[in-house]
Amino acid sequence: MDATVDWRSIRGLAFGSDLPDCAPVTAREATAAPSAPAARWRVRDIVLLLPKIVLTGLLILAIGDMIVGVFLRYVMVPVTDWLDLDTINFFWVEEIGEYTLAWLTLIGAGIGIAERAHFTLRVLTHRLPLPAQRVIHVATHLLIAGFGALAAWYGLQLAIVNSLLTSPALEINLAWLYAAPAVGGALIVLYGLAMAFEPPPDPDPFHEAGGVAAAGDD
């Protein structure tokens, strides 16, 4: 037999005011209600884990590359000139920075969609009825997924076309550079479609008055 929780008395003690009566809720009902959304968020976090790990590694690589580049340019070049030694070739620093920035941008764009991190300007949609907000929410993420599909397609074509070329300094196949929009576009498609099936976020007082919100908040 399920124990019942008298939410009226709990809410009265917590808020110190009389609230509308509500039927008692069983403990099983209280714990079972959020289980489905929690399961969805657990799956989403697992799917996001690998791109976040890759993004973290790329960020560390970009910072290290920048530090090495500054050190070689402003410390080692004067030292080699003073000692009359051969100049250290550090043109590879720029190539690593370009590759890293491309992958950081495209992978980060996909993660930002799943995390609702991209900004959007709320002017009208939050004043519409909830069904209309839901339609706009789905349409917005379908457009985002369509843009990701376009980026993935053209990124793949560019990677294939440039697969016979190599970079000047490190002689890395240029297909790795142009594969970034293909992978990032695929992530945008995946997360855009996934967020289309998520309910729009709950409004807050700031959004009720209009303002800048995260992407997907419509």
C-alpha positions in Angstrom: 0.0 0.0 0.0 1.5 3.3 -1.1 2.1 6.0 1.5 0.5 9.3 0.7 2.0 12.7 1.0 -0.2 15.6 2.1 1.2 18.3 -0.1 -1.2 20.9 1.2 0.4 20.8 4.7 3.9 20.7 3.3 3.3 23.6 1.0 1.6 25.6 3.8 4.6 25.1 6.1 7.1 25.9 3.4 5.4 29.1 2.1 3.5 30.2 5.1 0.3 30.9 3.2 -2.9 29.3 2.3 -2.7 27.6 -1.1 -5.4 26.0 -3.2 -6.3 22.5 -2.1 -4.9 19.6 -4.1 -5.5 15.9 -3.9 -3.0 13.8 -1.9 -0.2 12.3 -4.1 1.3 8.9 -3.4 5.0 8.6 -2.9 5.2 6.3 -5.9 3.5 8.9 -8.2 5.8 11.7 -6.8 8.9 9.7 -7.6 7.8 8.2 -10.9 6.8 11.5 -12.6 10.2 12.9 -13.3 11.8 9.5 -14.2 11.2 9.8 -18.0 12.7 13.3 -18.4 15.6 12.3 -16.2 16.2 9.3 -18.4 16.2 11.4 -21.5 18.7 13.9 -20.0 21.0 11.0 -19.0 21.0 9.7 -22.6 21.7 13.2 -23.8 24.6 13.6 -21.4 26.1 10.3 -22.5 25.8 11.3 -26.2 27.4 14.7 -25.4 30.3 13.2 -23.4 32.6 12.3 -26.3 32.3 15.6 -28.2 32.9 17.4 -24.9 36.1 15.4 -24.3 37.3 16.1 -27.8 36.5 19.8 -27.4 38.4 19.9 -24.2 41.5 18.3 -25.8 41.3 20.7 -28.7 41.1 23.7 -26.4 44.2 22.5 -24.4 46.0 22.0 -27.7 45.1 25.5 -29.0 46.3 27.1 -25.7 49.5 25.1 -25.8 50.1 25.9 -29.4 49.6 29.6 -28.8 52.1 29.6 -25.8 54.7 27.7 -27.9 54.2 30.1 -30.8 54.7 33.2 -28.6 57.8 31.6 -26.9 59.4 30.7 -30.2 58.7 34.1 -31.8 59.6 36.4 -29.0 62.2 34.4 -27.0 63.9 31.9 -29.2 64.2 34.1 -32.3 66.2 36.9 -30.4 68.3 34.2 -28.8 69.2 32.5 -32.1 70.0 35.9 -33.6 72.2 36.9 -30.7 74.1 33.5 -30.8 74.2 33.6 -34.6 72.4 30.2 -34.9 70.0 29.0 -37.5 66.5 30.4 -37.1 64.0 28.0 -35.7 61.2 27.2 -38.1 57.9 27.6 -36.3 55.5 28.0 -39.2 53.8 24.8 -38.1 52.4 26.7 -35.2 50.0 28.6 -37.5 48.9 25.4 -39.2 48.1 23.7 -35.9 46.2 26.8 -34.8 44.1 26.8 -38.0 43.2 23.1 -37.8 42.4 23.4 -34.1 40.2 26.5 -34.5 38.2 24.9 -37.3 37.4 21.8 -35.3 36.8 23.8 -32.1 34.3 26.0 -33.9 32.3 23.3 -35.6 32.2 20.8 -32.7 31.4 23.6 -30.3 28.5 24.8 -32.5 26.9 21.4 -32.2 27.4 21.2 -28.4 26.0 24.7 -28.1 22.8 23.6 -29.7 22.3 20.7 -27.3 23.2 22.9 -24.3 21.0 25.8 -25.5 24.1 27.9 -25.3 23.6 30.0 -28.5 21.9 33.2 -27.9 18.6 34.3 -29.4 16.6 37.5 -29.2 13.1 37.1 -27.6 10.8 39.7 -28.9 7.5 38.1 -29.9 7.4 34.3 -29.5 7.2 34.3 -25.7 3.9 36.3 -26.0 2.2 33.7 -28.2 0.1 30.8 -27.0 1.9 27.7 -26.0 0.9 25.6 -29.1 2.3 28.4 -31.3 5.5 28.5 -29.3 5.8 24.7 -29.7 5.4 25.0 -33.5 8.0 27.7 -33.7 10.3 25.7 -31.4 10.2 22.6 -33.7 10.5 24.7 -36.9 13.5 26.5 -35.6 15.4 23.3 -34.8 14.4 21.7 -38.1 16.0 24.7 -39.8 19.1 24.4 -37.6 19.3 20.7 -38.6 18.9 21.6 -42.2 21.8 24.0 -42.0 23.8 21.3 -40.3 23.0 18.8 -43.1 24.1 21.4 -45.7 27.4 22.0 -43.9 28.0 18.3 -43.5 27.4 17.6 -47.3 29.6 20.4 -48.5 32.3 19.6 -45.9 32.4 16.0 -47.1 32.7 17.1 -50.7 35.5 19.5 -49.9 37.3 16.8 -47.9 37.1 14.5 -50.9 38.3 17.1 -53.3 41.3 18.2 -51.2 42.2 14.7 -50.0 45.2 14.7 -52.4 46.7 17.9 -51.0 48.9 18.4 -48.0 49.7 21.4 -45.8 52.9 23.2 -46.5 54.6 23.0 -43.1 53.5 19.7 -41.5 52.3 18.0 -44.7 49.0 17.0 -43.1 46.3 15.9 -45.5 44.0 18.8 -46.1 41.0 16.4 -45.9 41.4 16.6 -42.1 40.8 20.3 -42.2 37.7 20.1 -44.4 36.4 17.2 -42.4 35.6 19.6 -39.6 32.4 21.1 -41.2 31.3 17.5 -42.1 31.6 16.3 -38.5 30.3 19.5 -37.0 27.4 19.6 -39.4 26.5 16.0 -38.5 26.5 17.0 -34.8 24.3 19.9 -35.6 21.8 17.6 -37.4 21.8 15.2 -34.5 21.4 17.7 -31.7 19.0 19.9 -33.7 16.6 17.0 -34.3 16.9 15.9 -30.7 16.1 19.3 -29.4 13.1 19.6 -31.7 11.5 16.9 -29.7 12.3 18.5 -26.4 9.7 20.9 -24.9 10.4 24.6 -25.1 12.1 25.8 -21.9 10.0 27.3 -19.2 9.8 31.1 -19.3 11.4 33.2 -16.6 10.7 36.8 -15.5 13.5 38.2 -17.6 12.2 36.4 -20.7 8.6 37.5 -20.0 9.8 41.0 -20.5 11.8 40.2 -23.6 15.5 39.9 -23.9 18.4 37.7 -24.9 18.0 34.0 -24.3 19.8 30.8 -25.2 19.2 29.2 -28.5 16.1 27.1 -28.7 14.4 29.3 -26.2 12.7 30.9 -29.2 
